Amino acid sequence: MSNSLNYRYLKLQALLLLLLGRRHSALTRFDRMLVDWPDDPYALASRAHVLAQEGDRLNAIGVLQQLTARHPEHIAAWFNLAYLLEDIGRYAEAEAAFRRTLDLDPRMDRAWYGLALVLIRERRLDEAVQTLKKNTELQPMSPFGWYQLARVHVDRQDPDAALKIIRHLKRFEPKVANQLERETGLSVARCS
């Protein structure tokens, strides 16, 4: 079987196994692909994805680190690496990976949001505000960035800025606005 045909055969097998929910068997196909094509971005990314789905974050991180080292322009790999690093509390590394993602694609709103979460966890609230503002510029109708931005304003002792966001959310996400009012003790009705 030719190299190209063997690659496609292993890839098809892996995809079918994933469709059948047989992740472990799919991993063996990706491993076989990596024996012949050790730098293959598809096999590396797929292997990392399946490992993460299986809850093996540390090995998934290792594979994503290989992928980003071998393919430094692979935006999704940097983002996924950052996400997993943030998830296990390795914030400095997560921040660097989110920033690399944003160097490659400054319009990736999810990377701005992820970076903001890291900054919040590190209590770097002024930086988090700027990062969340960028996220909400890129994704103005998503409540997630607005919610976090309001929470950060409260933590920074700036209730007026938080109330402004709550008013804004009342127009298109009233449930999130009401949740913020409950959680923060701020009320648009009392301040109107």
Order of alpha helices (4+ residues) and beta strands (2+ residues): alpha-alpha-alpha-alpha-alpha-alpha-alpha-alpha-alpha-alpha-alpha-alpha
